[in-house]
Amino acid sequence: MTSAPIVIAHRGASGYLPEHTLAAKALAFGLGADFLEQDVVATRDGALVVLHDLYLDDISDVAQRFSGRQRSDGRHYVIDFDLAEIASLRVFERRLPGSALPKYPGRFPSDAGILGITTLADELRLVQGLNKSMGRTVGIYPEIKEPEWHRGHGVDLASLLLAELAAFGYSRANDPVFVQCFDAAELERAREQLGCELNLIQLVGTEPKYAQLLTPVGLQRLAQYAVGLGPHYSQLVQGAAGGPPQLTPLTRLAQERGLQLHPYTFRRDDLPSYARTLEEWLEFFFVKARVDGLFCDHPDVAIRVRAATSKVQ
């Protein structure tokens, strides 16, 4: 861990290569990211794979490879497939839901089809191998993805994830790991019932269901089981009409309770109205909001801005 803000490669170097592929993670490592993110979901046979969604449709050729295997909502869910079937799929740049059009047209060609879905174990082998060969210590940042949904399908995702991490030597508070989740009850369970000593990050969104958690009382309780908060960037900083962006009260409330702040997600092709460039946007969060880390699709840019701002503070 470091006192300087950490740069978390959001789904790897996803601004340059299809998200959550080993290629995107290797590139993020090479670009200097401090942590690599892993969204973790389970297959039908209990394997852990690294994917952002519970379903496969927006990032793979599953509809062509496994016609007729979709659920009533038209989606092909990871948990309905064995690992061998998942491994046969080709991964593409993320598409707009229900469309063949890329979500971010300027990124890696969406029809390349040269990459695949990886298991969590293989990704951990990659990270540890690169740490050894490059002489660095790059951390991991896994998410317990939709634990209640998984439990409804007979899978205790948190237990499986923590066991896999422990098998690779990640089990203590000083290990280079943050475990994140949107489900507060599951994070509390991980800490109190599953005996997790790793650093936990409470993810929150802008939906009303998180409002109580972000009150002074809610944040005080959160600080009992988590070391930090992972909010959407707009929950910390809001653009002011005709003026510079302003910090929200949440920034101060969280910092007063000793919580680290790791907002998401910073990307060059999805800027807020108050930022002219990704560099300008990142600089505000590093200098004014004084975040402890952030998720970025373009980790090299965040590394460069962090270095530049550290010289003037």
Stockholm file with secondary structure:
# STOCKHOLM 1.0

chainA/1-313         MTSAPIVIAHRGASGYLPEHTLAAKALAFGLGADFLEQDVVATRDGALVVLHDLYLDDISDVAQRFSGRQRSDGRHYVIDFDLAEIASLRVFERRLPGSALPKYPGRFPSDAGILGITTLADELRLVQGLNKSMGRTVGIYPEIKEPEWHRGHGVDLASLLLAELAAFGYSRANDPVFVQCFDAAELERAREQLGCELNLIQLVGTEPKYAQLLTPVGLQRLAQYAVGLGPHYSQLVQGAAGGPPQLTPLTRLAQERGLQLHPYTFRRDDLPSYARTLEEWLEFFFVKARVDGLFCDHPDVAIRVRAATSKVQ
#=GR chainA/1-313 SS CCSSCEEEETTTTTTTSCTTCHHHHHHHHHHTCSEEEEEEEECTTSCEEECSSSBSTTTBSHHHHSTTCCCTTSCCBGGGSCHHHHHTCCBCSCBCTTSSSBSSTTSSCTTCCCBCCCBHHHHHHHHHHHHHHHTCCCEEEEEECCHHHHHHTTCCHHHHHHHHHHHTTCCSTTSSBEEEESCHHHHHHHHHTSCCCSEEEEECCSSGGGTGGGSHHHHHHHTTTCSEEECBGGGTEECCTTSCCEECHHHHHHHHTTCEECCBCBCTTSCCTTCSSHHHHHHHHHHTSCCSEEEESCHHHHHHHHHHHHTTC
#=GC SS_cons         CCSSCEEEETTTTTTTSCTTCHHHHHHHHHHTCSEEEEEEEECTTSCEEECSSSBSTTTBSHHHHSTTCCCTTSCCBGGGSCHHHHHTCCBCSCBCTTSSSBSSTTSSCTTCCCBCCCBHHHHHHHHHHHHHHHTCCCEEEEEECCHHHHHHTTCCHHHHHHHHHHHTTCCSTTSSBEEEESCHHHHHHHHHTSCCCSEEEEECCSSGGGTGGGSHHHHHHHTTTCSEEECBGGGTEECCTTSCCEECHHHHHHHHTTCEECCBCBCTTSCCTTCSSHHHHHHHHHHTSCCSEEEESCHHHHHHHHHHHHTTC
//
